[in-house]
């Protein structure tokens, strides 16, 4: 909104509307919408603590990890938006809040290839094993599983993360269910595209 180009009467009219609505109660309410330090630190600690168990496919830890990750990303988005706004008055705010790297212009993303050759099988001991052809530039891989309606994003969950593309043990998959799985490569620029789905019949 080009406020600096507004005429004096326009500025006065706009200011009058805000002066009437911008009460102390409204200010206090706005503060409640921001993540408080104690809550943010607690979510971060849980996220960090649950990550190793989530990588192993522990269903409860995977669920807790994904819930905290969504909450942390929401908090970061709010804080980043606030930091960008108030930086007009204090340019040091993004750095003092630990957000300087998030405000820097991101490098052009590297396009990753769609993973090919994704397979999921039972080994002789009954373990569920996934493998995929190596994706150039990948730093790791994520396998996600769904055992209900695949059209609903919330039904998909992380089954395993791996630094290699071969013999990925899927401990987070219930072999008694009909499962649909997909895999994507991960790099420093984030997640790549999904592979084609594969299905796994109950054992």
N, C-alpha and C positions, 0 to 999 in steps of 0.2 A: 504494500500500500504506500503510494508516494506522499507521505504525510508532510514532508518538507515543502512540497509544491502547493499545499492547501492555502487558500486565502485566510485572512484573519478571522472573518465571520465563520468559515468552515471549521477552523481550529477551535474557536470558542464553543461552537455547537457540539463538536465531538467531545471536547473536554468536559462540557457540562453533563453529558450523558454518563461518562465514566465516573465523574466526581460523585454523581448520585448513586451509582451502582457499586463503586469500589469502596466498600465499607471495611471496617476492621474485621468483622465476621467473615467477609469474603476473602480477605487476605489470609486469615487463619485457616480457612477451608482449603485455599490453594496450597498452603504448606503441607496439609495432610495428604495431598496427592503425590508428593515427592517421597522417594524412598528415604527412610530415616537411617542414619549411620549404623545403629545397632542391628536393625533388621537386615540391611545389606550385607554386613560382615557375617552374620549368622548364616545367611543363604550361601554366601561364598564358601564358608567353611564346610557346610554340608556338601556342596557341589564338589569341592576338592576331595573330601573324604570318601564320597560315594563313587568317584570315578573309577578306581581300580576294580571294585566289585561290579560296576556296570559293564566294564570291559569283559568281565568273565561271564556276563549274561545272567547274573542273579536278577530274577524278575522284579522283586521288590525294590532292589537298589536301582535297577534300570528305570523303573517308574518314578522313584524319588528324584533320581538324577535329571530326568527329562523335565519334571515339574519345576525343579530349581533352575535348570538352564533357561527355561522359558521366562521365569520370574526375573532372573538376572539380566537377560537380554532386554526385558521390558524396562527394568530399572536403569540400565545403561542408556537406553534410548531417551528416557525422560531427562536424565542428567546431562546427556550430550546436547539435547535440545536447549536446556536451560543454559548450559555453558556457552553455547554459540550466541544466545541472545544477550546475556550479560557481558560477554566479551567486548561488546561495543563500549561499555564503560570501564571494564577492567580486563584487558587482554590476557592477564596472567591466570584467569580462572580455569581455563581448560587444562593447563599444565598443573596447577595446584590441586586439581581434583583427580589427577591421574588420567586425564582424557586427551592429552595432547596427541597421542598416536591415532586416536579415533577421529580427530578433527583434521588430520593431514590428508591430502588428496591421495586416494588409493591408486596403486599401480594398475595399469591395464590388466584385466584378468586374462589368465592363460586358459585358452579353451582346451578342455580335456575331452578325450575320446569317450564314446559310450563303451562301457565294459562289454566284452564278448566272451563267449565260452563259459558262462556262469553255470555251475553244476552243484547240486546238493544231493548227497548220498548218505546211506548208512554204512559205516565201516564194519568189519567182522565182529567188533565188540559192541555194536549197537550205538556208537557215537554218531551224531549228525555232523557231517563234514562238508564244508563248502570250498569251492575253488573257482578261480576265474583267470583268464589270460591277463598278463601284466599290462597295466595302463601306463604309458610313458609319462614320467613326471609325477606319478602318484607317490605320496608319502605314507599312505595307509588306505584301508578299505573299511566300509561300514556295510553290514548285512542287516536288513530290516525284514521283519516277518509280520504276517497278518493271518489270523485264523478265523476271521469273520468277514464282514462286508468290506471288500477292498476299495470301494468307492469313497469310504469315509476315512479321511486322513488320520483321525484320532485312533483308529483301529490298528494302525501300523506302529510298531515299536522296534527299538534297537535290539537286535539279537546278538550281535558281536561286533567288535572292532579289532582290526588286525593290522600289523605293519607289513605283513606278507600277503600274497595273493593265493597261496597254496595251503591246503589243510587248515582251514579256519574252522575251529571247533565251535559249534553252535549250541552252547549250553542253555541258551535262553529260549529254546524251541521245545514245545511239548510234543513228543513223538506220537501221542495218542490222538492228536488233532490233525485235520487236513490243513496244511499250511501253504501259504503262498509267500515267496521270498524274492527279494531284489537286492542288488548290490550297487554301490557307487564308490568311486575313488575319491580320496581326500588329498588336498595339497595345501601349500601355504596360502593359496588364494581361495580356499573354501572347498565346498563339495562339488563334484562333477555330476554329469547326468546319470540317471538310473539305467541299469541294464534292463533287458527284458525279464519279465517275471518267470519264475520256475515254481512248480508245485511239488509238494512232498506229501505222499499218501501216508496215512497212519501206519505205524509199524505193527 
